[in-house]
Amino acid sequence: MSKNLDNISHGVTVLGSTGSIGISTLDVISRHSHQFHVVALTAHTQWQRMLQQCRDYNPELAVMLNNDAADQLQKAIHSEGLSVTVLAGTEGLEQAATHPRSRSVMAAIVGAAGLLPSLAAVKAGKRVLLANKEPLVMCGHIFIDEAIQSGALVLPIDSEHNAIFQCMPNGYQTGTPARGIKKILLTGSGGPFREKSKDELSSVTPAQACAHPNWVMGKKISVDSATMMNKGLELIEACWLFATTPESIQILVHPQSVIHSMVEYLDGSVLAQLGNPDMRTPIAHALAWPERIEAGVASLDLLSIGRLDFKEPDYKLFPCLHLARQAIDQGGTIPVVLNAANEVAVQSFLDGNILFTDIPVIIEKSLSDAKQQDANTIKSILNVDAKTRSFALEIVSSMAASSKRNAR
């Protein structure tokens, strides 16, 4: 594919191109190669998959966050004679995010690692397709303020937030209050354990937690869905995206994952966005907005579904939801603590060092130890993030040592 397409097609950077969202984004782009072309791709360690993407999409720039992976990719690129520049590290990610020939940036890096490149894209005034929750969870007001100042267009990719955006009034811009809105109804499947008892959750394995009944996602997000922390983070994200309060957002468990979210208006109208659970729908919506393009998603067959169920989430069974509400209510750097502790706890669970039910315990202990500060600068936010991770790792180590003593 020629790189001299700037005047005839839309240049796209994909941050996190080897993950599930990145792969889905490239699939949509492939279906419309006359309309979009890839300018830059980034990944963490999967250099072999990145090499194949470089063969397929011929980007100008490929970035690996991991230095060793970047070296491996550079050698392979050179041996195959591909004209792709390879960079490494956080600075490389930010160069990809601000590439002058990218009009849109898909921000799909999981976790806090996606914060700085996503923010760089916003500061550069890009159309930012936001699939990464952490920029808004960790520094929502900074992110939104920078978007307003730079003129960046932020379009949500999470299926729920994208659904809310689609149900907003014509001409709505993210980060601003919407007129005539009474309430946002944020839906979620409830994850794979919505019917389990609290005692059953203590024996859950990482493989079980990653087996989502409706969606195909990465391991971290799958575990977040299983604890329902994913919905808690989405609550915080929605407050910033739609300039509203937690009290104006109702969370509903919707097992079928057909209605992705709803907006209730003051006149009694409730608008809902429906579709099969496939991330290519919100990706295609944001890539082509305000137009519509084909995404490769099967048509929704309501007759075969037959029914749509809703119920209140069980805050006792899934305490992470309560912890997220507590964090957004306290504000400041408390959501930073919530996010950092959760990332440490989830990874520790995936590594087999703690139980599934230990995840909210670690988060709660981290929140209890935290002191609220103003989240006014990225430096202070990253400092809180680092300190929280260190504290949470100490809790994990203590739990692991206690478990070994009890097993003797």
BELTA-V217745 format. One record per residue. N is the residue number from 0. PHI is phi as a letter, one per 40 degrees, with the letter a starting at -180 (* if undefined). Layout:
n={N	N}
phi={PHI	PHI}
This chain:
n={0	1	2	3	4	5	6	7	8	9	10	11	12	13	14	15	16	17	18	19	20	21	22	23	24	25	26	27	28	29	30	31	32	33	34	35	36	37	38	39	40	41	42	43	44	45	46	47	48	49	50	51	52	53	54	55	56	57	58	59	60	61	62	63	64	65	66	67	68	69	70	71	72	73	74	75	76	77	78	79	80	81	82	83	84	85	86	87	88	89	90	91	92	93	94	95	96	97	98	99	100	101	102	103	104	105	106	107	108	109	110	111	112	113	114	115	116	117	118	119	120	121	122	123	124	125	126	127	128	129	130	131	132	133	134	135	136	137	138	139	140	141	142	143	144	145	146	147	148	149	150	151	152	153	154	155	156	157	158	159	160	161	162	163	164	165	166	167	168	169	170	171	172	173	174	175	176	177	178	179	180	181	182	183	184	185	186	187	188	189	190	191	192	193	194	195	196	197	198	199	200	201	202	203	204	205	206	207	208	209	210	211	212	213	214	215	216	217	218	219	220	221	222	223	224	225	226	227	228	229	230	231	232	233	234	235	236	237	238	239	240	241	242	243	244	245	246	247	248	249	250	251	252	253	254	255	256	257	258	259	260	261	262	263	264	265	266	267	268	269	270	271	272	273	274	275	276	277	278	279	280	281	282	283	284	285	286	287	288	289	290	291	292	293	294	295	296	297	298	299	300	301	302	303	304	305	306	307	308	309	310	311	312	313	314	315	316	317	318	319	320	321	322	323	324	325	326	327	328	329	330	331	332	333	334	335	336	337	338	339	340	341	342	343	344	345	346	347	348	349	350	351	352	353	354	355	356	357	358	359	360	361	362	363	364	365	366	367	368	369	370	371	372	373	374	375	376	377	378	379	380	381	382	383	384	385	386	387	388	389	390	391	392	393	394	395	396	397	398	399	400	401	402	403	404	405	406	407}
phi={*	c	c	c	b	d	c	b	a	c	c	b	b	b	c	g	c	c	c	c	c	c	c	c	c	c	c	c	d	c	c	b	c	c	b	b	b	c	c	a	b	b	a	c	b	c	c	c	c	c	d	c	c	c	c	c	b	f	c	c	b	b	b	b	c	c	c	c	c	c	c	c	c	d	c	c	c	c	c	c	g	c	c	b	c	b	b	b	g	c	c	c	c	c	c	c	c	b	d	c	c	c	c	b	b	c	c	b	c	c	g	c	c	c	c	c	c	c	c	c	c	c	c	c	g	c	c	b	c	c	b	c	c	c	d	c	c	c	a	d	c	c	c	c	c	c	c	c	c	c	g	c	c	b	b	c	b	d	d	c	c	c	c	c	d	c	c	c	d	d	g	c	b	c	g	b	c	c	c	g	c	c	a	b	b	c	c	a	c	g	g	c	b	c	b	c	c	c	c	c	c	c	b	c	c	d	c	c	c	c	c	c	c	b	b	b	b	c	c	c	c	c	c	d	c	c	c	g	c	d	c	c	c	c	c	c	c	c	d	c	c	b	f	b	b	d	c	c	b	b	c	b	c	b	d	c	f	b	c	c	i	a	b	c	c	c	c	g	c	b	c	b	b	b	i	c	c	a	c	c	c	c	c	c	d	c	c	c	d	c	c	b	b	c	b	g	c	c	c	c	b	c	c	c	c	g	a	b	b	a	a	c	c	c	c	c	c	b	c	c	c	c	c	c	c	c	c	c	c	c	g	f	c	c	c	c	c	d	c	c	c	c	c	c	c	c	c	c	c	c	c	g	c	b	c	d	c	c	d	c	c	c	c	c	c	c	c	c	c	c	b	c	b	c	c	c	b	c	c	c	c	c	c	c	d	c	c	c	c	c	c	c	c	c	c	c	c	c	c	c	c	c	c	c	c	c	c	c}
